[in-house]
Amino acid sequence: MESQSIQELKPVGSGKRISIIAYYELTRLFNTRRGWIALIAFALVWYFIFRYPVSYASSIVTQPDFTVMISQALGMLNADKLLDWPIAELTIYWVISLILYPLFSLFITADQISSDRARGTLRFLVLRSTRFELFIGRYLGQMLILTILVFATVSAASGMAVYRDASLLSHVPLNSSFILFHLFVVLLPVVAITALTSVVCQSARSATFLAIIGLSASFILTGLAIHYFPKLAFLDDYLIGAQVSDLAISVGLTSLNHISLPIAQALVILAIAYTLFNWKAL
Amino acid sequence: MSSIINCQNISHRFGQTIALNEVNFNVESGEPIALVGPNGAGKTTLFSILCRYLRPTSGKIEILGHTPGSPALFGQLSALPQDAQLDPRFSVMKQLLFFAKLQGMNRQQALSEANRVLELVGLAQNKQAKPAELSHGMRKRIAITQALMGSPKLVLLDEPTAGLDPLNARIIRKLISDLSSQTTFMVSSHNLDELEKLCHTVLYLEKGKLTQQKISEVNTHQCFLTVLLHETLSEESYADLKALEAVEGVSQTQRMEYVITYDNQLEPYFDQQLLRFFADRSIKYRQLTKGRSLEEQLFNERELNEQDLNEKGLYEKELNVING
């Protein structure tokens, strides 16, 4: 049926197939009209963030109201520790990113499975990859996209800082890497949530809505449960993003204390999502 | 010949509905196989189980010695799933390249393979188009191309010509016929004429039960001729025809179509005798076919009597004499 060279194809390993699928996910964002619309919206939001809070960062963080405002907004104690960051632009970027990226990821990562399943496109793919490879490849692809976006925006924030004061350049690598790594970990369970909802839903939009409703419901129900049964207060520590307020003010290696929860959450959610995906008819 | 599909006691339920009921069959590599049955008979369910889109409620399946979904089948088993569509956001070529890479081809091989299969279905000019820019028939042909990539040993085609115009349907039939020496095709279709031309084996599914499996060469004295005339036989000619020595029966299947049952041992060249019979009476015919149509075999016979068609032999080697 085909040329000699095709006859001699070597079997592809599972890791290779996962990487092909993950890489293909990049093109969904960077090579489609819908992806570009999302990117333009993303860029506009960040333009205003860079234009105002980040560009005035050095004056904002030195205002006495700053730590009070942050404490109230994020519900964190010891917000004054944020003042220890040597680069004011990254301080502002870090605080905003911790809120904005999880929200943004709910919108751009919600189409991991849903529309391809509804359309039947997955039927072409599962004859060439296992469901696990497809599922995990798409999840990793979404994480790769977010990592690229975080890298781009943290680089922009760092660039603004260095433009203001070139002596800050030496602090950029460590602080940028810190942010990149921790944002990646923070986003792991959030993207796992959209992986789960995209398995359950028939469209990206409903997957996003279900993720938002699910997360909101978990916060509301936990709050109600704790209100009526104060002994359940420990549940607060296991919610998605529960570690974020502590992570925001942590420095150096102490920040690593806050990575186990999101990783564990991501693993549990992914396991549930994959189990559902593996049993579903395509 | 090696066993390419082996199904043992496959059952599948959708709630209270039994889609497949203890289906058993074994298919060997070789000629294309037809999967026939009325709507809701379980054909797509069976295809879905073979491709592991669906898990059977019970039973055991082996395809090329592996369970469905096994990585060992990647590149060996391919399919045209019913109603499945490519991603509308990406060009045809981009998606074919993606599939080819998953099958283990490098970029160069993938490019050449995608071009080859697009040529096969006459869509090389449309490789940069997005699926939404193509007609229904073109999208169907594109979906068929992905099933032909690489060197699959088994290709499952669910309604491959449904929705195609006659010319394109013919192209697809010819493609299957041309490639069937290297690949085993299993084709589901409601177009029995099409299956008759392509396949020498029929799996007949009805109400989830596989009731017939085999088409064999003639193995009894009883033979059939199907003749399509220009006009209906007069009562006199009809009676004369039935009176011929070798004729065991004549049935009118359509307004101008008759199936003649005759004894092959009494008159081995009955087809020639029949042509003389028509010539003597100035009866013009349009088509004479040795054997009965697949439709006739599958349905009329079942309506007329409940005799076991497997024993009789469902299919006779066909000889078409096209007149005009």
Interface residues (C-beta under 8 A of the other chain):
Chain A: M1 E2 S3 S5 I6 Q7 L9 K10 P11 V12 S14 R17 I20 I21 Y24 T27 R28 N31 T32 R33 R34 D116 R119 G120 T121 R123 F124 L125 V126 L127 R128 S129 T130 R131 W279 A281 L282
Chain B: S48 C51 R52 Y53 L54 R55 G69 P71 L73 F74 G75 L77 S78 A79 P81 D83 A84 Q85 L86 D87 P88 R89 F90 K94 F98 F99 K101 L102 Q103 G104 M105 Q109 S112 E113 R116 A143 Q146 L148 G150 S151 P152 L179 Q182 T183
